[in-house]
Structure formats: C-alpha cells, structure tokens
Amino acid sequence: MQPHYEVAIVTILALLVYLWMGVRVGGARKVSGIAAPAMHGHPHLERNIRVHYNTLEWLPVFLAGLWLFAIYWDDRIAAAVGLVWIVGRIVYALGYVADPGKREAGFMIQALATAVLLFGALGRIIWIMATTGTV
C-alpha cells in the first residue's frame, strides 16, 4: 500500500486552515460583542462566518478530489495542487473579511485547483477503465 504522506499532510493543513477560520469567527464575536447563537449584526462577524461556512461547503469536494487524484494519478502532484487550494482559501478569507469585493481571486484559485483534482481523477479513472476493458 502506498503511504500517501504528502496528501495526508495537505489534508491536515487544509483542516488546520478551516480551524483557523473558526477561531477567527470566535475572535470576531469577541470584538463585535455578539455572542452565539446570533449569526448577524456586525459586518466583520458576518464576513468571518461566511468565509468559515463557504470553506466547509468546499472541503468535501476538495478532499474527495485530492485523494482520488492521489490514488489514480500521483501523490506529489495532488499535494502540490492541494497546497494551491489552501493558498486560495487563505487569500479568499483575508480578502472577503477585508472587503467582500476582494474575494474573487482566492475563490478562483481554489475553484480551479478543485477542478484540476476532480476532473483529473475522473479522466484517469475513465482512461483506466477503457484501457483495461472494465467499461
């Protein structure tokens, strides 16, 4: 069995970035004085919550693509593209919290990285099935 060290590290890093975003929500609550369970009332809090939730929405798609790409193509390429995804999420988070109009660059970076992983894995799986006669 292949150990997939690099992809495992990138998975942990992605989850740590997600946790960092959650901590930022807690900090925004403290600064704004808005206690849980309230979800609105101050733009800084609302932006941090949205960044955190949007990342949660993308995590399953990203992680599935990351691991399938690693299994069917290559660990190191998957890990490198995964690092690009992480950078994109950080750029997205910092941009969105500063000004929602500045979220696009980070969003596009992570969306493209996710597309590479998903469609790369899908293409490789179909190619393997076609060349081995499993279709």
C-alpha positions in Angstrom: 0.0 0.0 0.0 1.3 3.4 -0.9 1.5 5.7 2.2 0.4 9.0 0.6 2.4 11.0 3.1 2.2 14.3 1.2 -1.5 14.1 0.6 -2.1 13.3 4.3 -0.1 16.3 5.3 -2.0 18.6 2.9 -5.3 17.1 4.3 -4.2 18.0 7.8 -3.1 21.5 6.7 -6.4 22.1 5.0 -8.3 21.1 8.1 -6.0 23.4 10.2 -6.8 26.3 7.9 -10.5 25.5 8.5 -10.0 25.5 12.2 -8.1 28.8 11.9 -11.1 30.3 10.2 -13.3 29.0 13.1 -11.0 30.7 15.6 -11.4 33.9 13.6 -15.2 33.7 13.9 -14.7 33.5 17.7 -12.4 36.5 17.6 -14.9 38.4 15.5 -17.6 37.6 18.0 -15.5 38.9 20.9 -14.6 42.1 19.0 -18.2 42.8 17.9 -19.7 41.8 21.2 -22.2 39.4 19.5 -22.5 36.2 21.4 -23.5 32.8 20.0 -26.0 31.8 18.7 -26.5 35.1 16.9 -25.2 34.9 13.4 -25.6 38.5 12.3 -25.4 42.1 13.5 -21.9 43.2 12.6 -20.3 43.0 9.1 -16.9 41.7 10.4 -18.6 38.8 12.2 -20.8 38.0 9.2 -17.9 38.0 6.8 -15.9 35.7 9.1 -18.9 33.3 9.4 -19.4 33.3 5.7 -15.7 32.5 5.0 -15.9 29.7 7.5 -19.1 28.2 6.1 -18.0 28.6 2.5 -14.8 26.7 3.3 -16.9 23.9 4.9 -19.0 23.8 1.7 -15.9 23.3 -0.4 -14.0 20.9 1.9 -15.8 17.6 0.9 -15.4 18.3 -2.8 -11.8 19.3 -2.4 -10.8 16.4 -0.1 -12.5 13.8 -2.3 -10.8 15.2 -5.4 -7.4 15.4 -3.6 -7.5 11.8 -2.5 -8.9 10.3 -5.8 -6.3 12.3 -7.8 -3.5 10.9 -5.4 -4.8 7.3 -5.8 -5.3 7.4 -9.6 -2.5 9.8 -10.7 0.2 10.9 -8.4 0.6 11.9 -4.7 3.0 14.7 -5.2 1.0 16.4 -7.9 -2.1 16.1 -5.8 -0.3 17.5 -2.8 1.0 20.4 -4.8 -2.4 21.2 -6.2 -3.8 20.8 -2.7 -1.4 23.4 -1.4 -2.6 25.8 -4.2 -6.2 25.2 -2.9 -5.1 26.1 0.7 -3.4 29.3 -0.5 -6.6 30.1 -2.5 -8.7 29.6 0.7 -6.4 31.9 2.7 -6.5 34.6 0.0 -10.2 34.2 -0.1 -10.6 34.5 3.6 -8.4 37.5 4.0 -9.9 39.3 1.0 -13.5 38.6 1.9 -13.1 39.8 5.5 -11.4 42.9 4.4 -14.0 43.6 1.7 -16.4 41.1 0.1 -15.5 42.5 -3.3 -11.9 41.2 -2.8 -12.9 37.5 -2.5 -12.8 36.6 -6.2 -9.1 36.0 -6.7 -8.9 33.5 -3.8 -12.2 31.9 -4.8 -11.0 31.3 -8.4 -7.6 29.9 -7.2 -9.3 27.3 -5.1 -12.1 26.5 -7.6 -9.5 25.9 -10.3 -7.4 23.7 -8.0 -10.6 21.7 -7.1 -11.5 21.3 -10.8 -8.0 20.0 -11.7 -8.2 17.4 -8.9 -11.8 16.3 -9.7 -11.6 16.2 -13.4 -8.1 14.9 -13.4 -9.2 12.0 -11.2 -12.3 11.4 -13.3 -10.4 11.4 -16.5 -7.8 9.0 -15.2 -10.4 6.6 -13.9 -12.3 6.5 -17.2 -9.0 6.0 -19.1 -8.0 3.1 -16.8 -11.4 1.5 -17.2 -11.3 1.9 -21.0 -7.8 0.6 -21.4 -8.3 -2.4 -19.1 -11.6 -3.4 -20.6 -13.6 -2.8 -17.4 -16.1 -0.5 -19.2 
